[in-house]
Amino acid sequence: MSLTWKKKALRYLWFPLVFLAWILLLWLVSSTAFANWLDNFSAKSLSKSALLGDTFGAFSALMAAFAAVGAILALAEQRHAVKRQMFVTTIVAMLDRLQQTIADTDFFVVQSVQNEDGTVDERTVASQSGQSAFYEISQELRLFISENFIAGMGPEAKKGLAVLLYPGFYEGYKDDLGHFFRQLYHIFRYIDEAGDDEQERFVKIVRASLTNAQLLLLAYNVIAGEGRIKFSKYISDYSILHNLGFEDDELGDIERALVIERLGQSALVSRTENQDRLQANFLAREMANAHAKQELRDFLNNNGLSINYGVKWRNETLNGFGQKAK
């Protein structure tokens, strides 16, 4: 039995405990009366010997109360175990269905071919299924948005463009993506409503099963699609996008900004990660890494060498801890 469940048991069993306290009090009073009776015992007081039986009667009631409380605790623990087993069984079944939905998702590359008679046919020249299909869909979405960027368009306009274009793109994959999003929504909803003190644990299990492509598509759905109505609450509360990695390009910056502005930083960073980031040993390692990278940057600059390694030099983790943004 977990510590949390013990606290719940005490909260729900206050009445039996109060009843037990009253029985104990009565037994003490009866014991006192019995002691007084012994002090005043005489041959003439034998008619009052029934007090002895009453005293042991109270003691028997005390033992019965103890047994009753034990039975109630055992029953409550059994009910909790049955409830938890039902919850785990349901979650496993829901995850199995989700994986089947992912496996059934397809992505097709269709090419138009002109026939000799002038007619045009569409032929499938490539296809992907399962996790690969989600990756291809996410990349097609990003390409679709990027190709519509216009020179001189500012960051806010580009955010608006991404939000504007997503619903139309989604319609082309609604059968597969819609099924995936609905199942995922009901999994997190069930965990939220029935998970009790193990919500965080099961959220992590589900979250870890999602690929980066699926998380990116989910982010678009809760920002500009149907998920913005109900799903967004769970995205923020349980940091469902915690494992989402953004591409190191212009659209990646736009996507990160959209998630933070529309869903909040909590959608990306869980409570436990925030606590871990504040640990002294973690900060010490990050500072050592930042110092080593700065030494490399200084060496490259001093020798006239390029610092363009296709990566960001700035360490986002250490912002606010003394590191200068580069």
C-alpha positions, 0 to 999 in steps of 0.5 A: 500500500502506497503512502498516498493510499494510507492517507486516503484510507485514514481520511475515509475511515474516520468514523470507525476510528472515532467509534473505536475511541468511544469503545476504548473510553467506555472500557476505561470507565468500566475498568475504573468501576471494576477497580472500585468494586474490588476495593469495596468488596464484601460478602454483602456486595456479591449481588453486584458481581454483574459488574464483572461481567459488564467489564469483560463485556466492554473488553470484548466489544473493544476487541470486536471493534478492532477486528471490524476496523481491520476488516474495513481496512482490508476491504478498502485495500482490496477495492483499491487493488481491484480498481487499479488493476482495472485501470491498468488493464484499460490503459493497456488495451487503449495503448494497443488500439493506438499502436494498431491505428499507427500501424494502419496509417499510410502515406502515399506518393502519387505521381501524375502520368500522361497516357498516349491518348492524352488522358492523365492517370495518378499512380502511387510511386512510393508508400510508407506505413506506421511510424514512417508514415507519420514522419513523411506527413510531418515533413510534408506539412513543414514543406507546405508551410515553408514554401508559402513563406514570402520574402519580407514576411515577419515572424508574426505573419509566419505564425499566422500563415502556419495557423491558416494553412494547417486546417486545409492540410489536415483535411487531406489526412483526416481519416488517419490523423483524426483517428490517432488524435481522438484515441490519444485524447481519450487516453490522456482524459482517462488517465486524468479522471481515473489515474489517482496518484499514478497520473504522472507515471502513466502520462510518462509511459504514453508520452515516451511512446510518441515519436517526434513527428507525432508530437509535432503533428499533435502540436499543430492540431492543438494550436490550429486544429480540432484539438484546440478545444479540449485537448490543449488542457492536457497538453499543458497540464501533463507536458505532453510535448515534453519530448518534442524537438524542433528543427534548427531552421526558420520554421522550427523557430516559428513552431517553438514560438507558437507552442510556447505562446499558445500552450505555455512553457509547461507544454514543453517542460515537465514539473520534474524536469524543472526540478532536475534542472535546478539540481546543483550537479546538473548545473555544474555539468552544464556550466562545464560544457558551456565553458568548453564550447566557449574555449572552442569558439575562442580558438576558432575565432583567434585562428580565423576559422569558421564557427559554423558547425550547423549548431547553436552555440547558445545553451538555453538551459543556463539562461539566467544562471550567469551565461552570456547569450552568444 
